[in-house]
Every structure is written in C-alpha cells, then in structure tokens.
C-alpha cells in the first residue's frame, strides 16, 4: 500500500511538473508536448478497443492523424495558413474508411466507428487547446501565446478532483452516478467545484485578461463538463471491462485516465469563451 502510494505521488508530481513546465516554457514546448500526448492517448484508445472489444483499429494511423490534427491547428492559429492544412488529415480519415473495403475484416463498421470516435473524442479536444493558447490581436495584426487559459483548465480540473476526493471521503453520502461510478458523491462534486471556483478568483487577480465573472463562469463550465468527461470514460471502461486505460503512468493508469475530464472540459471551455466574446 505504501509503495503504491509513493509511486502514485511521484508519478503525479512529475506529471504536473512536465505539463505545467512545458506549457509555461514556450509555445514550442507546449505544441510538442500536446502533439505527443494526442498521439499517445489515441494510440492507447485504439489499443484498448482492440484488446477488449474484438476490433482492429489502426493504432499507428489514428495516432499519426491525432498528432497531425494538433500540429495543423497550432499552425493555423499562429500563421496566415488556411484550412488547406487540414486536407492531409481529411485524406487520412478517408483512407481509414476505404481500406476496410479491401482488408476483409470481421467488423469493418466497428473499426470505422471506433477510428472516428478516437479522433472526435480524444484528438479534437486536444487540438482545441490551441484556440485557448494562441490569440490573434486585430489591432496589432499578430498572434500571441498565453499559456494561462489552457493551464487554468487543468488547474480547475485538478482542484476539482482533489476537492471532490477530500470532501467525498469525509461527508460523501449521496451517490452522483452510481450506475457508472459508484464512489462519486454529490457532496464531493460540489466540494470540488467550490475549490475550483475559489481558484478562479486567484486567476482573475493575477491574470486580469477577462472579468472576474468570466473566470468564475469558466471554472463552473470546466468542473461540470469535467465531471461528465470522467463519467464518460468510466462508462467506456465499464463497457470494455477494464479498470485502467493503460499503464504508461505508474500508479495512475493510462493517459486516457489522466485526461478523461479534460476531453469534454476543453471543448466546453472553448464554446463558453466564444460565447463570452473573449476571442
């Protein structure tokens, strides 16, 4: 038990240091990190599906597609290049569809479905991080990199998870979604949300790039959709009959386990900020 706790603690600290460090260091380290994370997470998703559901999704082609989608989106956000950059990505998706005609596999429709799901569920949310990180200024005619918005999404999620665990362990009685995740409670989720909302005022104080109410609203959106993201991955794993999505992170499972909340929280954050007219 102590060995596992130590392993989880060390892995968790290193995970946070790498993510925060690469995000704050430069736009290049941010881009390279999340292009790699996109590829590895989609690879993990395909491996999970193939191993436990009898599918034959191409792990390598789908992970290459995910990395390319992230890099293309980053390039479009930071330069004058247009959507033509997405053409190779679309061509690769078409190839994944057409190849099933010739491979004569047992479940081509399932392979199509899970290949596309991996792109929509995993690759697209990571690509949308670029919209949070890179901002075009019409007045200056240039693009600036601001790591605080993408980083704030992860901070809100981490604080929400930590607060939910602490509060839920102490006073959690009413199950939030027992069919999918028996241990989550309403008390824990509300407590975690309070932690995240409180941190939004800290962000508003030190980084006044938007009003306090927008920061608070962003934290609420991230917490709510992050909870749904966690439950969504739990439902996926329950259907596939597995406990962890992988073992790349000792004591924590796989990358899909670590980023499950973010996969719904990131698109929701982008929609919210567009609605709030930040961009």
PEWOWO-V100792 format. One record per residue. OMEGA is omega in whole degrees, -180 to 180 (none if undefined). Layout:
OMEGA ; OMEGA
This chain:
-180 ; 180 ; 179 ; 178 ; 178 ; 179 ; 179 ; -178 ; -179 ; 179 ; 180 ; 180 ; 180 ; 179 ; -179 ; -179 ; -179 ; -178 ; -179 ; -178 ; -179 ; 179 ; -178 ; -173 ; -178 ; 177 ; -179 ; 179 ; 176 ; -177 ; -179 ; -179 ; -173 ; 170 ; 178 ; 179 ; 178 ; -179 ; -177 ; -179 ; 177 ; 175 ; 179 ; 178 ; -180 ; 179 ; 179 ; -180 ; -178 ; -175 ; -170 ; -178 ; 178 ; 180 ; 178 ; 178 ; 180 ; -179 ; -175 ; -179 ; -180 ; 178 ; 175 ; 178 ; -180 ; 179 ; 180 ; 179 ; 179 ; -177 ; 179 ; 179 ; 177 ; -179 ; -180 ; 180 ; -173 ; -180 ; 179 ; 180 ; -177 ; -175 ; 174 ; 178 ; -179 ; -176 ; 176 ; 179 ; 179 ; 178 ; 179 ; 177 ; 177 ; 179 ; 179 ; 178 ; -173 ; -176 ; -180 ; 177 ; -172 ; -176 ; 177 ; 179 ; -174 ; -174 ; -178 ; 180 ; 177 ; 178 ; 176 ; -175 ; -177 ; 176 ; 179 ; 179 ; 178 ; 179 ; -178 ; -174 ; -174 ; -172 ; -177 ; 178 ; 178 ; 179 ; -179 ; 175 ; 180 ; 179 ; 177 ; -172 ; -174 ; -175 ; 178 ; 178 ; -180 ; -178 ; -178 ; -179 ; -177 ; 179 ; 178 ; 178 ; 177 ; -176 ; -171 ; -178 ; 178 ; 180 ; -179 ; 178 ; 180 ; 178 ; 178 ; -180 ; -180 ; 180 ; 178 ; 179 ; -179 ; 180 ; 179 ; 180 ; -178 ; -178 ; 180 ; 179 ; -177 ; -171 ; -177 ; -180 ; -175 ; -176 ; -178 ; -177 ; -169 ; -178 ; -176 ; -176 ; -172 ; -174 ; -178 ; -179 ; 176 ; -179 ; 179 ; -179 ; 178 ; 178 ; 177 ; 178 ; 179 ; 177 ; -178 ; -180 ; 178 ; -180 ; 179 ; 178 ; 175 ; 177 ; -179 ; -179 ; -175 ; 180 ; -177 ; 180 ; 174 ; -176 ; -179 ; -177 ; 178 ; 176 ; -180 ; 179 ; 178 ; -180 ; 179 ; 179 ; -179 ; -179 ; -177 ; -178 ; 174 ; 176 ; 177 ; 178 ; 177 ; -180 ; 179 ; 179 ; 176 ; 178 ; 178 ; -179 ; 178 ; 179 ; -179 ; 177 ; 180 ; 179 ; 180 ; 180 ; -179 ; -179 ; -178 ; 179 ; -176 ; 179 ; -177 ; -178 ; -176 ; 179 ; 179 ; 176 ; -177 ; -176 ; -176 ; 180 ; -176 ; -174 ; 172 ; -178 ; -178 ; 177 ; 179 ; 179 ; 179 ; 178 ; -180 ; -176 ; 173 ; 178 ; 179 ; 175 ; 175 ; -175 ; none
